[in-house]
Amino acid sequence: MAAPRNATGDSFFAWDGDVLVVNILGKPAAGRDAIGKPKGTQLKVSVTAAPKNGKATDHMVRFLAPLFGVAVADIEVVFGQENVNKQLRIKAPKKLPAVFTAQ
């Protein structure tokens, strides 16, 4: 069963057991792939892929997987496949980008 949209409360991420739930504000067609800063209850993530038929989200998942030390298959797009507002569930991440430990 998928977590509700507000599963992260006032933060851009929350833990659901060993699953990391992350709210993303995507920026497609960016100059480079990058994790930005939190903006409210979302984390800004830029990707170079164009926003066409969910390709930017697919690219984002492939970009993020090694940063969390997981396989692409371990990242589920809960909602937002074709939208800048999205939520990801990352199963048992082996590592966390610095923005997650800065809070």
C-alpha distances in whole Angstrom, upper triangle without the diagonal:
4,7,9,12,14,12,16,18,22,21,20,18,16,15,12,13,15,13,15,13,16,17,20,23,24,28,28,32,33,36,34,30,30,28,29,29,26,27,25,22,22,23,26,25,28,29,32,30,30,28,28,25,23,25,25,21,22,25,23,21,24,26,23,22,25,26,23,24,21,21,20,17,16,15,12,13,10,13,17,18,21,21,23,20,17,14,14,12,15,14,17,20,23,25,24,26,29,27,25,27,30,28
4,6,9,11,10,13,15,19,18,17,15,14,13,10,13,14,11,12,10,13,14,16,19,20,24,25,29,29,33,31,27,27,24,26,25,23,23,22,18,18,20,22,22,25,25,28,27,27,25,25,23,20,22,22,18,19,22,20,18,21,23,20,20,23,23,20,22,20,20,18,16,15,13,10,10,7,10,13,15,18,18,19,16,13,10,10,9,12,13,16,18,22,23,22,24,26,24,22,25,27,25
4,6,8,6,9,12,15,15,14,12,11,11,9,12,14,11,11,8,11,12,15,18,20,24,25,29,29,32,30,27,26,23,24,23,20,21,19,15,16,18,20,21,24,25,29,27,28,25,26,24,21,24,23,19,21,23,21,19,22,23,20,20,24,23,20,22,20,21,20,18,16,14,12,11,8,10,14,16,19,18,19,15,13,10,10,9,12,13,16,18,21,22,21,22,24,22,20,22,24,22
4,5,5,9,10,14,14,14,13,12,13,11,15,17,14,14,10,12,11,15,17,19,23,25,29,29,32,31,28,26,24,24,23,20,20,18,14,15,17,20,21,24,26,29,28,28,25,26,24,22,24,23,20,22,24,22,20,24,25,22,23,26,25,23,25,23,24,22,21,19,17,14,13,9,10,13,16,19,17,18,14,12,10,12,12,15,17,19,21,24,25,23,24,26,23,21,24,25,23
4,5,8,9,12,12,11,11,11,14,13,17,18,15,14,10,10,9,12,14,16,20,22,25,26,29,28,25,24,21,21,20,17,16,14,11,12,14,17,18,21,23,26,25,25,22,24,22,20,22,21,18,20,22,20,19,23,23,20,22,25,24,22,25,23,24,22,21,19,16,14,12,9,9,11,14,16,14,14,11,9,8,11,12,15,17,20,20,24,24,22,22,24,21,19,22,23,21
4,5,6,8,10,10,10,10,12,13,16,18,15,14,10,11,9,13,14,18,21,24,27,27,30,29,26,24,21,21,19,16,15,13,9,11,14,17,19,22,24,28,27,28,25,27,26,23,25,23,20,23,25,21,21,25,25,22,23,26,24,22,25,24,25,24,23,21,18,16,15,12,12,14,17,19,17,16,13,12,10,12,13,16,18,20,21,24,24,21,22,23,20,18,21,21,19
4,6,9,9,10,8,7,9,9,12,14,12,11,8,9,9,13,16,19,22,24,28,28,31,29,26,24,21,21,20,16,16,14,11,12,14,18,19,23,25,28,28,28,26,28,26,23,25,24,20,22,24,21,20,23,24,20,21,24,22,20,23,22,23,22,21,19,16,15,14,11,13,15,18,20,19,18,14,13,10,11,11,14,15,17,18,21,21,19,20,21,19,16,19,20,18
4,6,6,6,5,5,8,9,13,14,12,10,7,7,8,11,14,17,21,23,27,26,29,27,24,22,18,18,16,13,13,11,8,9,12,15,17,21,23,27,27,28,25,28,27,24,25,23,20,22,24,20,19,23,22,19,20,23,20,18,21,21,23,22,22,19,17,16,15,13,14,16,19,21,19,17,14,12,10,11,11,13,16,17,17,20,19,17,18,18,15,13,16,16,14
4,6,8,8,8,11,12,16,17,16,13,11,11,10,14,16,19,22,25,29,28,31,29,27,24,21,20,17,14,14,11,8,11,13,17,19,23,26,29,29,30,28,30,29,26,28,26,23,26,27,23,23,26,25,22,24,26,24,22,25,24,27,26,26,23,20,19,18,16,17,18,21,23,21,19,16,15,13,15,15,17,19,20,20,23,22,19,20,20,17,15,17,17,14
4,7,9,9,13,15,18,20,18,15,13,12,11,14,15,19,21,25,28,27,29,28,26,23,19,18,15,11,11,8,6,9,12,15,18,22,25,29,29,30,28,30,30,27,29,26,24,26,27,23,23,27,25,22,24,26,24,22,26,26,28,27,27,25,22,21,20,18,19,19,23,24,21,19,16,16,14,16,17,19,21,22,21,24,22,19,19,19,16,14,16,15,12
4,5,7,11,14,17,17,15,12,10,9,9,11,13,16,19,23,26,24,27,25,23,20,16,15,12,9,9,7,5,7,9,13,15,19,22,26,27,28,26,29,29,25,27,24,21,24,24,20,20,24,22,19,21,23,20,18,22,22,25,24,25,22,19,19,18,17,17,18,21,23,20,18,15,14,13,14,15,16,19,19,18,21,19,16,16,15,12,10,13,12,9
4,7,11,13,16,17,14,11,8,6,5,8,10,13,16,19,22,21,23,22,19,16,13,12,10,7,8,7,4,5,6,10,12,16,18,22,23,24,22,25,25,22,23,20,18,20,20,17,17,20,18,15,18,20,17,16,19,20,22,21,22,19,16,16,15,14,15,15,18,19,17,14,12,11,10,11,12,13,16,17,16,19,17,14,13,14,10,9,12,12,10
4,7,10,13,13,10,7,5,4,6,9,12,15,18,21,24,23,25,23,20,17,14,14,12,10,12,11,8,8,8,12,13,17,19,23,24,25,24,26,26,22,23,21,18,20,20,17,16,19,18,15,16,18,16,14,17,17,19,19,19,16,14,14,14,13,15,16,18,20,18,16,14,12,9,9,10,11,13,14,13,16,14,12,12,13,11,8,11,12,11
4,7,9,10,9,6,5,7,9,12,16,18,22,24,28,27,29,26,23,21,17,18,16,13,15,14,11,11,12,16,17,21,23,27,27,28,27,29,28,24,26,24,20,22,23,19,18,21,20,17,17,20,17,15,18,17,20,20,20,16,15,15,15,14,16,18,20,23,21,19,16,14,11,11,10,11,12,13,13,16,15,13,14,15,13,10,12,14,12
4,6,7,6,5,6,9,12,15,19,21,24,26,30,29,31,28,25,22,19,20,19,17,19,18,14,15,15,19,19,23,24,28,28,30,28,30,29,26,27,25,22,23,24,20,18,21,21,17,17,19,17,14,16,16,18,19,18,15,14,14,16,15,17,19,21,24,23,22,19,16,13,12,9,10,10,10,11,14,14,12,15,16,15,12,13,16,14
4,6,5,6,7,11,13,17,20,22,26,28,31,31,33,30,27,25,22,23,22,20,21,20,16,17,18,21,21,25,26,30,29,31,29,31,29,26,27,26,22,23,24,22,19,22,22,19,18,20,19,16,18,16,19,19,18,14,14,13,15,14,17,19,21,24,23,23,20,17,13,12,9,10,10,10,12,15,16,15,18,20,19,15,17,20,18
4,5,8,10,14,17,20,23,25,29,30,34,33,35,32,29,27,24,25,24,22,24,23,20,20,20,24,24,27,28,32,32,33,32,33,32,28,29,28,24,25,26,23,21,23,24,20,19,21,20,16,17,16,18,19,18,14,15,15,17,16,20,22,24,27,27,26,23,20,16,15,11,11,9,9,11,14,16,16,19,21,20,16,18,21,19
4,7,10,13,16,19,23,24,27,29,32,31,33,30,26,24,22,24,23,22,24,24,20,20,20,23,22,25,26,30,29,32,30,32,30,27,27,26,23,23,24,21,18,20,21,17,16,17,17,13,14,13,15,16,15,12,13,14,16,16,20,22,23,26,26,25,23,20,16,14,10,9,6,5,8,10,12,13,16,18,18,15,16,20,19
4,6,10,13,16,19,20,24,25,28,28,30,27,23,22,19,21,21,19,22,21,18,17,17,20,19,22,23,27,26,28,27,28,27,23,24,23,19,19,21,18,15,18,18,15,14,16,15,12,13,11,14,14,13,9,9,10,13,12,16,18,19,23,22,22,19,16,12,10,6,5,5,5,8,11,12,12,15,18,17,14,16,19,18
4,6,10,12,16,18,21,23,26,25,27,24,21,19,16,18,17,16,18,18,14,14,13,16,16,19,20,24,24,26,25,26,25,22,23,21,17,18,19,16,14,16,16,13,12,15,13,10,12,12,14,14,14,11,9,10,12,12,15,17,18,21,20,19,17,14,10,8,6,5,6,7,7,11,11,10,12,15,14,10,13,16,15
4,7,10,14,15,19,21,24,24,26,24,20,19,16,17,16,14,16,15,12,11,11,14,15,18,19,23,23,24,23,24,23,20,21,19,16,17,18,15,13,17,17,13,14,17,15,12,15,14,16,15,15,12,10,10,10,9,12,14,15,18,17,16,14,11,7,6,5,6,9,11,11,14,14,12,14,16,14,12,15,17,15
4,6,10,12,15,17,21,20,23,21,17,15,12,13,13,11,12,12,9,8,8,11,11,15,16,20,20,22,20,22,22,18,19,17,14,16,16,13,12,15,15,11,13,16,14,12,15,15,16,15,16,13,10,10,10,10,11,12,14,16,15,13,11,8,6,5,6,8,11,13,12,15,14,12,12,14,12,10,14,15,14
4,7,10,13,16,19,19,22,20,17,15,12,13,12,10,10,10,7,5,6,9,10,14,16,19,19,20,18,20,20,17,18,16,13,16,16,13,13,17,16,13,15,18,16,15,18,18,19,17,18,16,13,12,10,10,10,10,12,14,12,10,8,6,4,6,9,11,15,17,16,19,18,15,15,16,13,12,16,16,15
4,6,9,12,16,15,18,17,14,12,10,10,11,9,9,10,8,5,5,6,7,10,12,16,16,17,15,18,18,14,15,13,10,13,14,10,11,15,13,12,14,17,15,15,18,18,19,16,18,17,13,13,10,11,10,9,11,12,10,8,6,5,6,7,11,12,16,18,17,20,18,15,14,16,13,13,17,17,16
4,7,10,13,13,16,15,13,12,10,10,10,9,8,10,9,6,6,5,6,8,11,14,15,15,13,16,17,14,15,12,11,14,14,11,13,16,15,14,17,19,17,18,21,21,22,19,21,20,16,16,13,14,12,10,12,12,9,5,5,7,9,11,14,16,20,22,20,23,21,18,16,17,14,15,19,19,18
4,6,10,10,13,12,11,10,10,10,12,12,11,14,13,9,8,6,5,6,8,11,11,11,10,13,14,12,12,9,8,12,11,8,11,14,12,12,16,18,16,17,20,20,20,17,20,19,15,15,13,14,12,9,10,10,8,5,6,8,10,12,15,16,20,22,20,23,21,18,17,18,16,17,20,20,21
4,7,6,10,10,9,10,10,10,12,13,13,15,16,12,11,7,6,4,6,8,9,9,9,13,15,13,12,9,10,13,12,10,13,15,13,14,17,19,18,19,22,22,22,20,22,22,18,19,16,18,16,12,13,12,10,7,10,11,14,15,19,20,23,25,23,25,23,21,18,19,17,19,22,22,23
4,5,9,10,9,11,12,13,16,17,16,19,19,15,14,11,9,6,5,6,6,6,6,9,12,10,9,6,8,11,9,9,13,14,13,14,17,19,18,20,23,22,22,19,21,22,18,19,16,18,16,13,12,11,10,8,11,13,15,16,20,20,24,26,24,26,24,22,20,22,20,22,25,25,26
4,7,8,9,12,14,15,18,19,19,22,22,19,17,14,11,8,6,5,5,5,7,10,13,12,11,8,11,13,11,11,15,15,14,16,19,21,20,22,25,24,24,21,23,24,21,22,19,22,20,16,15,14,13,12,15,16,19,20,23,23,27,29,26,28,26,24,22,24,22,24,27,27,28
4,5,7,9,11,12,15,17,17,21,21,18,15,12,10,6,5,5,7,8,10,14,17,15,13,10,13,15,12,11,15,16,13,15,19,20,18,21,23,24,24,21,24,25,22,22,20,23,21,18,17,16,15,13,16,17,20,20,23,23,27,28,25,27,25,23,20,21,20,22,25,24,26
4,7,9,12,13,16,19,19,23,24,20,18,14,12,8,8,6,9,11,14,17,20,18,16,13,16,17,14,14,17,17,14,16,20,20,19,22,24,25,25,23,26,26,24,25,23,26,25,21,21,20,19,16,19,20,23,23,26,25,28,30,27,28,25,23,20,21,20,23,26,25,27
4,6,10,11,15,18,19,22,23,19,16,13,10,7,6,5,9,12,14,17,20,18,15,12,14,15,12,11,15,14,11,13,16,16,15,18,20,21,21,20,23,23,21,23,21,24,23,21,20,19,19,16,19,19,21,20,23,22,25,26,23,24,22,20,17,18,18,20,23,23,25
4,7,10,13,16,17,21,21,17,14,11,8,5,4,6,9,12,14,17,19,16,14,11,12,13,9,8,11,11,7,9,13,13,12,15,17,18,18,16,20,20,17,19,18,21,21,18,17,18,17,15,17,17,18,17,20,18,22,23,20,21,18,17,14,16,15,18,20,20,22
4,6,10,13,15,18,18,14,11,9,6,5,7,9,12,15,16,19,21,18,16,13,13,15,12,9,12,12,9,9,13,13,11,13,16,17,18,17,20,20,17,19,18,21,21,18,18,19,18,15,16,16,17,16,19,18,21,21,18,19,16,14,11,12,12,14,17,17,19
4,7,9,12,15,15,11,8,6,5,6,9,12,14,17,17,20,22,19,18,14,14,15,13,10,12,13,10,9,12,13,10,12,15,16,18,17,20,19,16,18,17,19,19,17,18,19,17,14,15,14,15,14,16,15,19,19,16,17,14,12,8,10,8,11,14,13,15
4,7,9,12,13,10,7,5,6,7,11,14,16,18,18,22,23,20,20,16,16,18,16,13,15,17,13,12,16,16,13,15,18,20,22,20,23,22,19,20,19,21,20,18,19,20,18,14,15,15,16,16,18,18,21,22,19,20,17,14,11,11,8,11,14,13,14
4,6,10,11,9,6,6,8,11,14,17,20,21,21,24,26,23,23,19,18,21,19,16,18,19,16,15,18,19,15,16,20,21,24,23,25,23,20,21,20,21,21,19,21,22,19,15,15,16,16,17,19,19,22,22,19,21,18,14,11,10,7,10,12,10,11
4,6,7,6,4,6,9,12,16,19,21,22,21,25,26,23,23,19,18,21,20,16,18,20,18,16,19,20,17,17,21,22,24,23,25,23,20,20,19,19,19,18,20,21,18,14,13,14,14,15,17,17,21,21,19,21,18,14,12,12,8,9,12,11,10
4,6,5,6,7,10,13,17,20,21,22,21,24,25,22,23,20,19,22,21,18,19,22,20,18,21,23,20,20,24,25,26,25,27,25,21,22,19,19,18,17,20,20,17,13,12,13,14,16,19,20,23,24,22,24,22,18,16,15,12,13,16,14,13
4,6,8,10,13,16,20,23,24,25,23,26,27,24,25,22,20,24,24,20,21,24,22,20,23,25,22,22,25,26,28,26,28,25,22,22,20,19,18,17,20,21,18,15,12,14,14,16,19,20,23,24,23,25,23,19,18,17,13,14,16,15,13
4,7,10,13,16,19,23,24,24,22,25,25,22,24,21,19,22,22,18,19,22,21,18,21,23,20,20,23,23,25,24,25,22,19,19,17,16,15,15,18,19,16,14,11,11,11,13,15,17,20,21,20,23,21,18,17,17,13,13,16,15,13
4,6,9,13,16,19,20,20,19,22,22,19,20,17,15,18,18,15,16,19,17,15,18,20,18,17,21,21,23,21,22,20,17,17,15,14,13,13,15,16,13,11,8,9,9,11,14,15,19,20,19,21,19,16,15,15,12,12,15,15,14
4,6,10,13,17,18,19,18,21,22,19,19,16,14,17,16,13,14,17,15,12,15,17,14,15,18,19,20,19,21,19,16,16,15,15,15,14,16,17,14,11,10,10,10,11,14,14,18,19,17,19,17,13,12,12,9,10,13,13,12
4,7,10,14,15,16,15,19,20,17,17,14,13,16,15,11,14,16,14,12,16,17,15,16,19,20,21,19,22,20,17,18,16,17,16,14,15,16,13,10,10,11,12,13,16,16,20,21,19,21,19,15,13,14,11,12,16,15,15
4,7,10,12,14,13,17,18,15,14,11,10,13,11,8,10,12,10,9,13,15,12,14,17,17,18,16,19,18,15,16,14,16,15,13,14,15,13,10,11,11,12,12,15,15,19,20,17,20,17,14,12,14,11,13,16,16,17
4,7,9,11,11,15,17,14,13,9,10,12,10,8,11,13,10,11,14,16,14,16,19,19,20,17,20,20,17,18,16,19,17,15,15,15,13,10,12,13,15,15,18,18,21,23,20,22,20,17,14,16,14,16,20,19,21
4,6,8,10,13,15,12,10,7,8,10,7,6,10,10,8,10,13,15,14,16,19,18,18,16,19,19,16,17,16,19,18,15,14,14,13,11,14,14,16,15,18,18,21,23,21,22,20,18,16,18,17,19,22,22,24
4,7,9,12,15,13,10,8,11,11,8,9,12,12,10,13,16,17,16,19,21,21,20,18,21,22,19,20,18,22,20,17,16,15,15,14,17,17,19,19,22,21,25,26,24,25,23,22,19,21,20,22,25,25,27
4,7,8,11,10,7,5,8,9,6,8,11,11,11,14,16,17,18,20,22,21,20,17,19,21,18,19,17,20,18,15,13,12,13,13,16,16,18,18,21,21,24,26,24,26,24,23,21,23,22,24,27,28,29
4,6,9,9,7,6,9,11,9,11,14,14,14,17,19,21,21,23,25,24,23,19,22,23,20,20,18,20,18,15,13,11,12,12,15,16,19,19,23,23,26,29,27,29,28,26,24,26,25,26,30,30,31
4,7,6,6,5,8,10,10,11,14,15,15,17,19,22,22,23,25,24,23,19,21,22,19,18,15,18,15,12,10,7,8,9,12,13,16,17,21,22,25,28,26,29,28,26,24,26,25,26,29,30,30
4,6,6,7,9,10,11,13,15,16,17,19,21,23,24,25,27,25,23,20,21,23,20,19,16,18,16,13,10,8,10,12,15,15,18,19,22,23,26,29,28,30,30,28,27,30,28,29,32,33,33
4,6,8,9,10,12,13,14,16,17,19,20,23,24,25,26,24,22,18,19,21,18,17,14,16,14,11,8,6,10,12,15,15,17,18,21,22,25,28,27,30,30,28,28,30,29,29,33,34,34
4,6,5,6,9,10,11,13,14,16,17,20,21,21,23,21,19,15,16,18,15,14,11,13,11,9,5,5,8,10,12,11,14,14,17,18,21,24,23,26,26,25,24,27,25,25,29,30,30
4,5,5,6,9,10,11,12,14,15,18,19,20,22,20,18,14,16,18,15,15,13,16,14,12,9,8,11,12,14,14,16,15,18,19,21,24,23,25,25,24,23,26,25,25,29,30,31
4,5,5,6,9,10,10,12,14,17,17,18,20,19,18,14,16,18,15,15,12,15,14,11,9,8,9,9,12,12,14,14,17,18,21,23,22,24,23,22,20,23,21,22,26,27,27
4,5,5,6,9,10,10,12,15,16,16,18,16,15,12,13,14,11,11,8,12,10,8,6,7,8,9,10,9,11,10,13,14,17,20,19,21,21,19,19,21,20,20,24,25,25
4,5,5,6,9,10,11,14,15,16,17,15,13,9,11,13,10,10,9,13,13,11,8,10,12,12,14,12,13,12,14,14,17,19,18,21,20,20,19,22,22,22,25,27,27
4,5,5,6,9,10,12,13,15,16,15,13,10,13,14,12,13,12,16,15,13,11,12,13,13,15,14,15,13,16,15,18,20,18,20,20,19,18,21,20,21,24,25,27
4,5,5,6,9,11,11,12,14,13,13,10,13,13,10,12,10,14,14,12,10,12,12,11,13,11,12,10,13,13,16,18,16,18,17,16,14,17,17,17,21,22,23
4,5,5,6,9,10,10,12,10,9,6,9,10,7,9,8,12,13,12,10,13,14,13,14,11,11,9,11,10,13,15,13,15,15,15,14,18,17,17,20,22,23
4,6,5,8,10,11,11,10,8,6,9,11,9,11,12,16,17,16,13,16,17,16,17,15,15,12,14,12,14,16,14,16,15,15,15,18,19,19,22,24,25
4,6,7,7,10,11,11,11,9,13,13,11,14,14,17,18,17,15,17,17,16,17,15,15,13,15,13,16,17,14,15,14,14,12,16,16,16,19,21,23
4,6,5,6,9,9,9,8,12,11,9,12,12,15,16,16,15,17,17,16,16,14,13,10,12,10,12,14,11,12,11,10,9,13,13,13,16,18,19
4,5,5,6,5,6,5,9,8,7,11,12,16,17,17,16,19,19,18,19,16,14,11,11,8,10,11,9,10,10,11,11,15,15,15,17,20,21
4,5,5,6,7,8,12,11,11,15,16,19,21,21,20,22,23,21,22,19,18,15,15,11,13,13,10,9,9,10,10,14,15,15,17,20,22
4,6,8,10,11,14,12,12,15,16,19,21,20,20,22,22,20,20,18,17,14,14,11,13,13,9,9,7,7,6,10,12,12,14,16,18
4,6,9,10,12,10,10,13,15,17,20,20,19,22,22,21,20,17,15,12,12,8,10,9,5,6,5,5,7,11,12,11,13,16,17
4,7,10,12,10,11,15,17,20,22,22,22,25,25,24,23,20,18,15,14,10,10,9,6,5,6,8,10,13,15,14,15,19,20
4,7,8,6,8,12,14,17,20,20,19,23,23,23,22,19,17,13,12,8,8,8,6,7,8,10,12,16,17,16,18,21,22
4,5,5,7,11,14,17,19,20,18,21,23,22,22,19,17,14,12,9,9,10,9,10,12,14,16,19,20,19,21,24,25
4,5,6,9,11,14,16,17,15,18,19,19,19,16,15,12,11,9,10,12,11,13,14,15,16,20,20,19,22,25,26
4,5,7,10,13,16,17,15,18,20,21,20,17,15,12,11,9,9,12,12,14,16,17,19,23,23,21,24,27,27
4,6,10,12,15,17,16,19,20,21,20,16,14,10,8,6,5,8,9,11,13,14,16,20,20,18,21,24,24
4,7,9,12,13,12,16,17,17,16,12,10,7,6,5,6,10,9,13,14,14,15,19,18,17,20,22,22
4,6,9,11,10,14,15,16,14,11,8,6,5,6,8,12,12,16,17,17,18,21,20,18,22,24,24
4,6,7,7,10,11,12,11,7,6,5,7,9,11,15,15,19,19,18,19,22,20,19,22,24,24
4,7,8,12,12,13,11,7,5,6,7,10,12,16,17,20,21,20,21,23,21,20,23,25,24
4,6,9,8,10,8,5,6,8,10,13,16,19,20,23,23,22,22,24,22,21,25,26,25
4,5,5,7,6,4,7,9,12,15,18,21,21,24,24,22,22,24,22,21,25,26,25
4,6,8,9,7,9,10,13,15,18,21,21,24,24,22,22,25,23,23,26,27,27
4,7,9,9,12,13,16,19,22,25,24,27,27,25,24,27,25,25,29,29,29
4,5,7,10,13,16,19,22,25,24,27,26,24,23,25,23,23,27,27,26
4,6,10,12,16,18,22,24,23,26,25,22,20,22,20,20,24,24,23
4,7,10,14,16,20,23,22,25,24,21,20,22,19,19,22,22,22
4,7,10,13,16,19,18,22,21,19,18,20,18,17,21,22,21
4,7,10,13,16,16,19,19,17,17,19,17,15,19,20,19
4,6,10,13,12,16,16,14,15,18,16,14,18,20,19
4,6,9,10,14,14,14,15,18,17,14,18,20,19
4,6,6,10,11,11,13,16,16,13,16,19,19
4,6,9,11,12,15,18,18,15,18,21,21
4,6,9,11,14,17,17,14,16,20,20
4,6,7,10,13,14,12,13,17,18
4,7,10,13,15,13,14,17,19
4,7,9,12,10,10,14,16
4,6,8,6,7,11,12
4,6,6,7,9,12
4,5,5,6,9
4,6,5,7
4,6,6
4,6
4
